[in-house]
Amino acid sequence: MRTAIEGRELELLQQGDRLLLKELYKKHRPAFLKWAQRQYPGFADDAPDIYQQAFTIVYFNVKAGKFTGIESTVKTYLFGIGKNLLNKKAGNKSEQPESLDAIKEVVLPTETIFDKYEATHRQVMVKSILEKVGEPCKTILTKYYFDNFTMEAIAENMGYKSAMMAKKKKCECLIKIRKALNGESTAIKREEE
């Protein structure tokens, strides 16, 4: 059951509070990495990327109103998504990775028609954001988060000199998304005034 503080955090995240987003990212990262390395020792090197993926999913679910914090805390939800991502990675170690859409999230007890609508709405929002940031960000982020390409594969596919160059470009793209999201929340606030 969420506390009043957690409820306020969720409200601020939905409004696009970047400072809180950064604070929560830093707050839960060490515990997640320690837990992931203990539970999935063969994937210790992947734990930071998995954390970033899980945190991004949580953020978009909060923004879309899919995660309300009634059934669990942000930390529990984050770890549940991370666990699903790690299990998927462990299960597909020798197989071709599936898209991120195929990964099961921590699902609240009953799924209604509204939940399906929200999932579709979330997908439309993600597509819209990817369109706003344009190329090559759209391709890089799609390949990484939805098609599960490695940074090495993205570098090779897109003609970058190394995986580090591709990773740097991915980070720049995520900054663009944050700016785009912050711009939307500012525009919405102006319209409300």
SERO-4910 file (N, C-alpha, C, O; in steps of 0.05 Angstrom, whole numbers):
BEGIN
 pado doro    nc1    nc2    nc3   cac1   cac2   cac3    cc1    cc2    cc3    oc1    oc2    oc3
  Met    A     17    -24      0      0      0      0     18     25      0     37     26     15
  Arg    A     11     44    -17     29     67    -19     24     87      3      2     89     14
  Thr    A     45    102      9     43    124     29     35    149     14     35    150    -11
  Ala    A     30    170     30     23    196     18     47    207      2     43    220    -19
  Ile    A     71    202     12     95    211     -2     97    198    -29    102    211    -49
  Glu    A     94    171    -30     95    157    -55     74    166    -74     78    169    -98
  Gly    A     50    172    -64     28    182    -81     36    208    -93     31    213   -117
  Arg    A     48    226    -78     56    252    -88     79    249   -109     79    263   -129
  Glu    A     97    229   -104    119    224   -123    107    216   -150    116    225   -171
  Leu    A     87    198   -149     75    189   -174     61    213   -189     63    215   -213
  Glu    A     48    230   -174     36    254   -186     57    271   -200     53    281   -222
  Leu    A     79    275   -186    100    292   -197    113    279   -221    120    293   -241
  Leu    A    116    253   -220    127    239   -244    108    241   -268    118    246   -290
  Gln    A     83    239   -263     63    242   -285     65    269   -297     60    273   -321
  Gln    A     72    289   -281     74    317   -290    101    322   -303    106    344   -314
  Gly    A    119    302   -302    145    305   -315    167    318   -298    184    331   -309
  Asp    A    166    315   -272    185    326   -254    213    313   -258    217    290   -249
  Arg    A    231    327   -272    257    315   -279    275    311   -255    290    291   -254
  Leu    A    274    329   -236    291    326   -212    283    301   -196    301    286   -187
  Leu    A    257    296   -193    248    273   -179    255    248   -195    263    227   -183
  Leu    A    252    249   -221    259    226   -238    289    218   -234    295    195   -231
  Lys    A    306    239   -234    335    234   -231    340    223   -203    356    205   -200
  Glu    A    327    234   -183    330    225   -155    322    196   -151    336    180   -139
  Leu    A    299    189   -162    289    161   -160    308    142   -175    313    120   -166
  Tyr    A    318    151   -199    336    134   -214    361    128   -198    370    105   -196
  Lys    A    373    149   -186    397    145   -169    391    130   -144    408    114   -135
  Lys    A    368    134   -132    361    122   -107    359     91   -109    369     77    -91
  His    A    346     81   -130    341     53   -132    362     37   -147    363     13   -145
  Arg    A    380     51   -162    400     38   -178    419     20   -163    422     -3   -170
  Pro    A    432     30   -141    451     12   -127    438    -13   -116    450    -35   -119
  Ala    A    414    -11   -105    401    -35    -94    394    -54   -116    396    -78   -113
  Phe    A    385    -43   -139    377    -61   -162    402    -75   -172    401    -99   -177
  Leu    A    424    -61   -176    448    -73   -187    459    -95   -168    467   -116   -177
  Lys    A    458    -89   -142    468   -109   -123    450   -134   -123    459   -156   -124
  Trp    A    423   -129   -124    404   -151   -125    408   -167   -151    409   -192   -150
  Ala    A    410   -154   -173    412   -167   -199    438   -183   -201    438   -206   -212
  Gln    A    460   -173   -191    485   -187   -192    485   -212   -174    498   -232   -179
  Arg    A    470   -210   -152    468   -233   -134    449   -254   -145    455   -278   -144
  Gln    A    427   -246   -157    407   -265   -167    414   -275   -195    406   -298   -202
  Tyr    A    428   -259   -211    434   -267   -239    464   -262   -243    471   -244   -259
  Pro    A    482   -277   -230    511   -272   -232    521   -273   -261    541   -260   -267
  Gly    A    509   -289   -278    518   -291   -306    512   -267   -322    521   -264   -345
  Phe    A    496   -249   -311    487   -225   -326    495   -199   -312    482   -178   -315
  Ala    A    516   -201   -295    524   -177   -280    531   -154   -298    525   -131   -291
  Asp    A    544   -159   -321    551   -137   -339    527   -124   -352    528   -101   -360
  Asp    A    504   -139   -354    480   -129   -366    462   -114   -347    444   -100   -355
  Ala    A    468   -117   -321    450   -105   -300    446    -75   -304    423    -66   -301
  Pro    A    466    -59   -310    461    -30   -313    442    -24   -336    424     -7   -334
  Asp    A    445    -38   -359    427    -34   -381    399    -43   -375    379    -31   -383
  Ile    A    397    -66   -361    371    -77   -353    357    -57   -335    333    -52   -337
  Tyr    A    372    -45   -316    361    -25   -298    350     -2   -313    327      8   -308
  Gln    A    365      8   -333    356     31   -348    331     24   -364    312     40   -365
  Gln    A    330      0   -375    306     -9   -390    282    -10   -371    260      1   -377
  Ala    A    286    -23   -348    264    -26   -328    254      2   -319    230      7   -316
  Phe    A    273     20   -313    266     46   -303    250     62   -324    231     76   -318
  Thr    A    259     59   -349    245     72   -371    216     62   -374    197     78   -378
  Ile    A    213     36   -372    186     24   -373    168     34   -350    145     42   -354
  Val    A    180     35   -326    165     45   -303    157     74   -308    134     82   -303
  Tyr    A    175     90   -318    169    119   -323    146    122   -342    127    137   -337
  Phe    A    147    107   -365    126    110   -385    100     99   -374     79    110   -381
  Asn    A    101     78   -358     76     68   -346     64     88   -326     39     91   -325
  Val    A     81    102   -311     71    122   -293     59    145   -309     37    155   -303
  Lys    A     74    155   -329     64    177   -346     38    170   -359     20    188   -361
  Ala    A     34    145   -367      9    137   -381    -13    131   -361    -36    126   -369
  Gly    A     -7    131   -335    -27    125   -315    -32     95   -311    -51     87   -298
  Lys    A    -15     78   -323    -19     49   -321    -11     40   -293    -23     22   -281
  Phe    A     10     51   -282     19     44   -255      9     66   -236     17     89   -239
  Thr    A     -7     58   -217    -18     78   -198     -7     76   -170    -12     93   -153
  Gly    A      8     55   -165     20     51   -139      2     40   -117      9     39    -94
  Ile    A    -22     32   -126    -41     21   -106    -33     -7    -97    -35    -13    -74
  Glu    A    -24    -23   -116    -17    -51   -110     12    -55   -100     17    -74    -86
  Ser    A     30    -37   -107     58    -39    -99     72    -12    -99     61      7   -110
  Thr    A     96    -11    -88    112     13    -88    126     15   -115    127     -4   -130
  Val    A    137     38   -121    153     42   -145    176     23   -145    182     11   -166
  Lys    A    190     20   -123    213      2   -121    205    -27   -127    219    -40   -143
  Thr    A    183    -36   -116    174    -64   -121    167    -67   -150    174    -88   -162
  Tyr    A    153    -48   -161    145    -49   -189    170    -49   -207    172    -65   -226
  Leu    A    189    -32   -201    214    -30   -216    230    -57   -215    239    -66   -236
  Phe    A    232    -68   -192    246    -93   -189    231   -116   -204    244   -134   -215
  Gly    A    205   -116   -203    189   -136   -217    194   -135   -247    197   -156   -260
  Ile    A    194   -111   -258    199   -108   -287    228   -116   -293    233   -130   -313
  Gly    A    247   -108   -276    275   -116   -280    278   -146   -279    293   -158   -294
  Lys    A    264   -159   -260    265   -188   -258    255   -201   -284    266   -220   -293
  Asn    A    233   -191   -294    222   -202   -319    242   -198   -342    245   -217   -358
  Leu    A    254   -175   -344    274   -170   -365    298   -189   -362    308   -200   -382
  Leu    A    308   -193   -337    330   -211   -332    323   -240   -338    339   -255   -350
  Asn    A    299   -248   -330    290   -275   -335    288   -280   -365    296   -301   -376
  Lys    A    278   -260   -380    276   -262   -409    304   -265   -421    308   -281   -439
  Lys    A    322   -248   -411    350   -249   -422    363   -276   -415    376   -288   -432
  Ala    A    358   -286   -391    370   -312   -384    358   -334   -400    372   -353   -408
  Gly    A    332   -333   -405    318   -354   -420    325   -353   -450    323   -374   -463
  Asn    A    332   -330   -460    338   -327   -489    368   -325   -494    376   -315   -515
  Lys    A    384   -334   -476    413   -331   -479    423   -341   -506    440   -328   -518
  Ser    A    413   -364   -514    423   -375   -539    403   -371   -562    408   -379   -585
  Glu    A    380   -359   -556    359   -356   -576    360   -327   -587    373   -310   -576
  Gln    A    346   -323   -609    343   -296   -620    326   -280   -601    304   -289   -594
  Pro    A    334   -256   -593    317   -241   -575    291   -233   -587    289   -227   -611
  Glu    A    270   -232   -570    244   -223   -579    241   -193   -574    258   -181   -561
  Ser    A    220   -182   -584    216   -153   -580    208   -148   -552    199   -166   -537
  Leu    A    211   -123   -543    205   -115   -516    175   -118   -510    167   -123   -487
  Asp    A    158   -117   -531    129   -120   -528    122   -148   -517    102   -152   -505
  Ala    A    140   -168   -523    134   -195   -515    141   -200   -485    134   -221   -474
  Ile    A    155   -182   -473    163   -185   -445    139   -179   -427    126   -158   -430
  Lys    A    134   -198   -409    111   -194   -391    119   -174   -369    140   -177   -356
  Glu    A    103   -155   -364    107   -136   -343     93   -146   -318     78   -166   -319
  Val    A     99   -133   -295     85   -140   -271     56   -129   -275     52   -105   -277
  Val    A     37   -148   -277     10   -140   -284     -7   -138   -259     -5   -156   -242
  Leu    A    -22   -117   -257    -40   -115   -234    -61   -137   -236    -67   -147   -258
  Pro    A    -74   -145   -214    -90   -169   -213   -111   -173   -236   -111   -194   -248
  Thr    A   -127   -153   -241   -147   -158   -262   -143   -138   -285   -139   -115   -281
  Glu    A   -144   -149   -309   -141   -132   -332   -168   -127   -344   -183   -145   -350
  Thr    A   -174   -102   -348   -199    -94   -359   -196    -83   -387   -173    -80   -397
  Ile    A   -217    -76   -399   -217    -63   -426   -202    -37   -424   -189    -28   -443
  Phe    A   -203    -23   -401   -189      2   -397   -159     -2   -397   -144     15   -407
  Asp    A   -150    -24   -385   -122    -30   -385   -111    -34   -413    -89    -25   -420
  Lys    A   -127    -48   -430   -119    -52   -458   -118    -26   -473   -100    -21   -489
  Tyr    A   -138     -8   -467   -138     18   -479   -113     34   -471   -101     47   -488
  Glu    A   -106     33   -445    -83     47   -435    -57     37   -448    -40     53   -455
  Ala    A    -55     10   -452    -32     -1   -465    -29      9   -494     -7     16   -503
  Thr    A    -51     10   -508    -51     20   -535    -44     50   -535    -29     59   -552
  His    A    -55     64   -516    -50     93   -514    -20     97   -508     -7    115   -520
  Arg    A     -8     81   -491     20     83   -485     37     78   -510     57     92   -514
  Gln    A     30     58   -526     45     53   -550     43     76   -569     63     83   -582
  Val    A     20     89   -571     17    112   -588     34    135   -578     47    149   -594
  Met    A     35    139   -552     52    160   -540     82    155   -546     96    174   -554
  Val    A     91    130   -543    119    123   -548    125    129   -578    146    140   -584
  Lys    A    107    120   -596    112    125   -624    114    155   -630    131    164   -645
  Ser    A     96    170   -618     96    199   -621    122    212   -612    133    229   -626
  Ile    A    131    203   -589    157    214   -578    180    207   -597    197    223   -602
  Leu    A    180    182   -607    201    173   -625    201    190   -651    222    196   -662
  Glu    A    177    196   -660    175    213   -684    186    241   -679    199    252   -696
  Lys    A    181    251   -655    190    278   -648    221    280   -647    232    300   -656
  Val    A    234    259   -637    263    261   -635    277    255   -661    300    261   -665
  Gly    A    262    242   -680    272    238   -707    295    217   -709    301    203   -690
  Glu    A    307    217   -732    329    199   -738    355    212   -730    357    236   -730
  Pro    A    375    197   -723    377    168   -720    366    157   -694    366    133   -689
  Cys    A    357    176   -677    348    167   -650    325    147   -652    325    127   -637
  Lys    A    306    152   -669    284    134   -672    293    105   -678    284     86   -665
  Thr    A    312    102   -696    322     76   -704    338     64   -681    334     40   -675
  Ile    A    356     79   -669    373     69   -648    355     58   -624    359     36   -615
  Leu    A    337     75   -615    320     68   -592    302     45   -598    297     28   -581
  Thr    A    291     44   -622    274     22   -630    290     -4   -631    281    -25   -620
  Lys    A    313     -3   -643    330    -27   -644    338    -37   -616    337    -61   -610
  Tyr    A    344    -18   -598    354    -26   -572    331    -35   -554    332    -57   -542
  Tyr    A    310    -19   -551    289    -25   -532    267    -43   -542    255    -58   -526
  Phe    A    262    -43   -568    240    -59   -578    249    -84   -593    237   -105   -591
  Asp    A    272    -82   -607    282   -105   -622    305   -119   -607    315   -139   -617
  Asn    A    312   -109   -583    333   -121   -566    360   -125   -580    374   -144   -574
  Phe    A    367   -106   -597    394   -107   -609    414   -100   -587    408    -84   -569
  Thr    A    438   -111   -589    460   -103   -571    472    -77   -582    467    -70   -604
  Met    A    488    -64   -566    501    -40   -575    520    -46   -598    523    -30   -616
  Glu    A    533    -70   -596    551    -78   -618    536    -81   -644    545    -72   -665
  Ala    A    512    -94   -642    496    -98   -666    486    -72   -678    486    -68   -702
  Ile    A    479    -53   -660    470    -27   -670    493    -12   -683    489      0   -704
  Ala    A    516    -13   -671    540      1   -682    546    -10   -710    550      5   -729
  Glu    A    545    -37   -712    551    -49   -738    529    -42   -759    535    -35   -781
  Asn    A    504    -44   -750    481    -40   -768    479    -11   -777    471     -6   -800
  Met    A    487      8   -760    484     36   -767    510     50   -775    511     74   -780
  Gly    A    532     34   -776    557     45   -786    573     61   -765    590     77   -773
  Tyr    A    569     57   -739    585     71   -719    611     55   -716    612     31   -721
  Lys    A    632     69   -707    658     56   -704    659     36   -682    675     16   -684
  Ser    A    643     40   -661    644     21   -639    618     21   -624    600     38   -628
  Ala    A    615      1   -606    592      0   -589    590     24   -570    568     33   -564
  Met    A    613     34   -562    613     57   -544    602     82   -559    588     98   -546
  Met    A    608     85   -584    597    107   -600    566    105   -601    552    124   -599
  Ala    A    557     80   -606    528     75   -608    515     81   -581    493     92   -579
  Lys    A    529     73   -559    518     77   -532    516    107   -526    497    116   -514
  Lys    A    537    122   -534    537    151   -530    514    164   -545    500    181   -535
  Lys    A    509    155   -570    487    166   -586    461    159   -573    443    176   -572
  Lys    A    458    134   -562    433    127   -548    428    145   -524    406    154   -520
  Cys    A    449    151   -509    446    169   -486    437    197   -495    420    210   -482
  Glu    A    449    207   -517    441    233   -528    411    232   -536    397    252   -532
  Cys    A    403    210   -547    375    207   -555    356    207   -531    335    219   -532
  Leu    A    364    194   -509    348    194   -485    346    222   -473    325    229   -462
  Ile    A    367    238   -475    366    265   -466    346    281   -483    331    298   -473
  Lys    A    346    276   -510    327    289   -527    298    283   -519    281    300   -519
  Ile    A    294    257   -512    267    249   -504    259    263   -478    236    273   -476
  Arg    A    277    265   -459    271    279   -434    264    308   -440    245    318   -428
  Lys    A    279    320   -457    273    348   -464    246    350   -478    230    369   -473
  Ala    A    240    331   -496    214    331   -509    191    328   -489    171    342   -491
  Leu    A    195    309   -470    174    305   -450    171    329   -432    149    337   -425
  Asn    A    193    342   -425    192    365   -408    178    388   -423    163    403   -411
  Gly    A    183    391   -448    170    411   -465    140    407   -466    125    426   -465
  Glu    A    132    382   -468    103    375   -469     90    383   -442     68    394   -442
  Ser    A    103    376   -420     90    382   -394     89    412   -390     70    422   -378
  Thr    A    109    427   -399    109    456   -397     86    468   -414     72    486   -405
  Ala    A     83    457   -438     62    467   -456     34    462   -444     16    478   -446
  Ile    A     31    438   -432      5    431   -420     -1    450   -397    -23    459   -394
  Lys    A     19    456   -380     15    474   -358      7    502   -367    -10    515   -356
  Arg    A     20    511   -389     13    537   -400    -16    538   -410    -30    558   -406
  Glu    A    -25    516   -423    -52    515   -433    -72    515   -410    -94    527   -412
  Glu    A    -65    502   -387    -83    501   -364    -86    528   -351   -106    534   -339
  Glu    A    -65    545   -353    -66    571   -340    -82    589   -357    -86    612   -350
***
